[in-house]
Amino acid sequence: MGVFAELPGWLQAAGWGLLSASGLLIGAVGGYFTWLQHATIARVMTFGAGVLLAVVAVDLVLDDRGATSLYWTVMGLVCGAATFSFVNWLLSRRGAQDRKRCGECVEQPKEEQQPGSGLAIAAGTFLDGIPEGVVLGVSVLHQGAPGLGTVTAFFLANVPEALSSSAGMRRARRSVRYVFGVWIGIALSISLAAAVAGLVLKDTGPAVQGTVEAFAAGAILALVSETMIPEAFHGSPPFNGLLLVVGFVALMILLVLSH
């Protein structure tokens, strides 16, 4: 993990943000230029949801518990989830509700059907990436670099998110420029969020950093519940519950081995 070791902390955080966000670009290419069925996308999304649940439950929350009190960990988790859910609710009313949908099971709105939905979807996708960047920025402050398991989790989860969403954008007749403009912008935004977190929080204590990380973890849990699981379990694909646990266990093993 010494690739960025000679750089200032905020720049290290930005680099880790770009690395994890590169999964978005891989997923966007796959989603836009291939014609995968919903069942396939749902299974990939299920695995990604399990991975994110593992990194929150096994890595982030335990890390927070070592840095701050139970009270502030709980407050951070609940407030992060509440903030994400509220903003997501506002954007959903403007057309962003189904931004993670592949379009085969539930169609994303077309611009002519709901004017402004393209901007709302872009804003919602931006919202989805911010907690990831914050976690990576705080991890650099805590440990000098985020753990291998954390970076791997975000990278793996980003692939199905962009895969499904880009397939839905294509079905909604969004242009190539729009689709890849959104994902490149989100990748840069994750990097920027990591850098800002590294800069703003660098002179704060472990308790403050742990609370902020708990806030981001709560937002990630709400993200999984509100945007990933509906696509993953639409139509109740067989054995998806098992596949979610496989994703959880695979990441848990990696987290344990990398510590």
C-alpha positions in Angstrom: 0.0 0.0 0.0 3.0 2.3 -0.3 2.2 3.4 -3.9 1.2 6.9 -2.7 3.3 7.0 0.4 5.5 9.9 -0.7 2.6 12.2 -1.5 0.8 14.6 0.9 -2.1 12.9 2.8 -4.9 14.6 0.9 -3.3 13.7 -2.4 -2.9 10.1 -1.2 -6.6 10.1 -0.4 -7.4 11.4 -3.9 -5.3 8.6 -5.5 -7.1 5.9 -3.5 -10.4 7.4 -4.4 -9.6 7.3 -8.1 -8.4 3.7 -7.8 -11.5 2.4 -6.1 -13.7 4.5 -8.5 -12.1 2.9 -11.5 -14.6 0.1 -11.0 -17.3 2.5 -12.1 -15.7 2.9 -15.5 -15.3 -0.8 -16.0 -19.0 -1.3 -15.1 -20.1 1.5 -17.3 -18.4 0.0 -20.4 -19.9 -3.4 -19.6 -23.4 -2.0 -19.0 -23.5 0.3 -22.1 -21.9 -1.9 -24.7 -23.2 -5.4 -23.7 -26.7 -6.7 -23.5 -26.8 -8.6 -20.2 -30.1 -9.8 -18.9 -31.6 -8.6 -15.6 -30.9 -11.9 -13.9 -27.2 -11.7 -14.6 -27.0 -8.1 -13.5 -29.0 -8.8 -10.4 -26.6 -11.5 -9.4 -23.6 -9.3 -9.8 -25.4 -6.6 -7.9 -26.2 -9.0 -5.1 -22.6 -9.9 -4.7 -21.6 -6.3 -4.7 -24.2 -5.5 -2.0 -22.8 -8.3 0.2 -19.3 -6.9 -0.2 -20.4 -3.4 0.9 -22.4 -4.8 3.8 -19.2 -6.6 4.9 -16.9 -3.6 4.7 -19.3 -1.6 6.8 -20.1 -4.2 9.4 -16.6 -5.8 9.7 -14.2 -3.0 8.9 -15.8 0.5 9.3 -17.9 0.1 12.4 -15.3 -1.9 14.3 -12.7 0.8 13.3 -15.1 3.5 14.6 -15.6 1.7 17.9 -11.9 1.8 18.5 -11.8 5.6 17.8 -14.9 6.9 19.3 -17.7 6.0 21.8 -20.7 3.8 21.1 -22.9 6.9 21.4 -21.1 8.8 18.6 -20.8 5.7 16.5 -24.6 5.1 16.7 -25.3 8.8 16.1 -23.0 8.8 13.1 -24.6 5.7 11.6 -28.2 7.0 12.1 -27.5 10.5 10.9 -25.6 9.3 7.8 -28.4 7.0 6.9 -31.0 9.7 7.5 -29.2 12.3 5.5 -28.7 9.9 2.5 -32.4 8.8 2.7 -33.7 12.4 2.8 -31.6 13.6 -0.1 -32.4 10.4 -2.1 -36.1 11.0 -1.4 -35.8 14.5 -2.8 -34.0 13.4 -5.9 -36.3 10.4 -6.4 -39.2 12.8 -6.8 -37.4 14.4 -9.7 -36.6 11.2 -11.6 -33.6 9.6 -9.9 -35.4 6.8 -8.0 -34.5 4.1 -10.5 -31.0 5.3 -11.3 -29.4 1.9 -10.4 -32.0 -0.1 -12.5 -30.9 -2.0 -15.6 -34.0 -1.0 -17.5 -35.2 -4.5 -18.2 -37.0 -5.0 -14.9 -37.9 -1.3 -14.2 -37.2 1.4 -16.8 -35.4 4.6 -15.9 -37.3 7.6 -17.0 -36.6 9.1 -20.4 -35.9 12.8 -20.6 -39.1 13.4 -22.7 -41.1 11.6 -20.1 -39.7 13.5 -17.1 -37.8 16.6 -18.1 -34.8 17.1 -15.8 -34.5 13.5 -14.9 -31.1 13.3 -16.5 -29.8 15.9 -14.1 -31.5 14.2 -11.2 -30.0 10.9 -12.0 -26.5 12.4 -12.3 -27.0 14.2 -9.0 -28.2 10.9 -7.4 -25.2 9.0 -8.7 -23.0 11.8 -7.3 -24.7 11.3 -4.0 -23.9 7.6 -4.1 -20.2 8.1 -4.4 -19.6 10.7 -1.7 -19.6 8.4 1.3 -17.0 6.2 -0.4 -14.7 9.1 -0.8 -15.1 10.3 2.8 -14.3 6.8 4.1 -11.1 6.6 2.0 -10.0 10.1 3.1 -10.6 9.3 6.8 -8.8 5.9 6.4 -5.7 7.7 5.2 -5.7 9.9 8.3 -6.3 6.8 10.6 -3.8 4.4 9.1 -1.7 6.2 6.5 -3.6 4.3 3.8 -6.9 2.5 3.5 -6.9 -1.2 4.0 -6.7 -3.5 1.0 -10.1 -4.9 1.9 -11.7 -1.5 2.0 -10.4 -0.5 -1.4 -11.2 -3.9 -2.9 -14.8 -3.7 -1.5 -15.5 -0.3 -3.1 -13.9 -1.3 -6.4 -15.9 -4.5 -6.6 -19.2 -2.8 -5.6 -18.7 0.0 -8.0 -18.6 -2.4 -11.0 -22.2 -3.7 -10.7 -23.6 -0.3 -9.7 -22.3 1.3 -12.9 -23.1 -1.9 -14.9 -26.8 -1.9 -14.0 -27.2 1.9 -14.1 -25.5 2.3 -17.5 -27.6 -0.5 -19.0 -30.7 1.4 -17.8 -29.4 4.7 -19.2 -28.9 3.1 -22.6 -32.4 1.7 -22.6 -33.7 5.2 -21.6 -31.8 6.4 -24.7 -29.2 8.5 -22.9 -26.3 9.4 -25.1 -22.8 7.9 -24.8 -21.6 11.4 -23.9 -24.1 11.7 -21.1 -23.4 8.2 -19.7 -19.6 8.3 -19.7 -19.6 12.0 -18.7 -21.6 11.0 -15.6 -19.3 8.1 -14.6 -16.1 10.0 -15.3 -17.5 12.9 -13.3 -18.5 10.6 -10.4 -15.0 9.0 -10.4 -13.4 12.4 -10.1 -16.0 13.4 -7.4 -15.1 10.4 -5.3 -11.4 11.3 -5.6 -12.3 14.9 -4.6 -14.4 13.9 -1.7 -11.5 11.8 -0.4 -9.1 14.7 -0.8 -11.4 17.1 1.0 -12.0 14.7 3.9 -8.2 14.3 4.2 -7.7 18.1 4.3 -10.6 19.1 6.4 -10.2 16.4 9.1 -6.4 16.3 9.3 -6.2 18.4 12.5 -9.1 16.7 14.2 -8.9 13.9 16.8 -9.7 10.2 16.4 -13.1 10.7 18.0 -14.2 13.3 15.3 -12.7 11.2 12.5 -14.4 8.1 13.8 -17.8 9.8 14.0 -17.5 11.1 10.4 -16.5 7.6 9.2 -19.6 6.2 11.0 -21.7 8.9 9.3 -20.4 7.8 5.9 -20.9 4.1 6.8 -24.5 4.8 7.7 -25.0 6.5 4.3 -23.5 3.4 2.6 -25.9 1.1 4.4 -28.8 3.3 3.2 -27.4 3.3 -0.3 -27.3 -0.5 -0.3 -30.9 -0.7 1.0 -32.4 1.9 -1.3 -30.6 1.6 -4.6 -28.8 -1.8 -4.8 -31.1 -4.3 -3.2 -34.2 -3.3 -5.2 -32.4 -4.2 -8.4 -30.6 -7.2 -6.9 -33.8 -8.9 -5.6 -36.3 -7.8 -8.2 -38.2 -10.9 -9.4 -36.6 -12.9 -6.5 -33.8 -14.6 -8.5 -33.1 -18.0 -6.9 -30.3 -18.3 -4.4 -29.7 -14.5 -4.3 -29.7 -14.6 -0.5 -26.9 -17.1 -0.6 -25.0 -15.0 -3.1 -25.2 -12.0 -0.9 -23.8 -14.0 2.0 -21.0 -15.3 -0.3 -20.1 -11.7 -1.1 -20.1 -10.8 2.6 -18.0 -13.8 3.6 -15.5 -13.3 0.7 -14.9 -9.7 1.8 -14.8 -10.6 5.5 -12.0 -13.1 4.8 -10.1 -10.6 2.8 -10.5 -8.0 5.6 -9.3 -10.4 8.2 -6.3 -11.6 6.2 -5.2 -8.0 5.3 -5.1 -6.8 8.9 
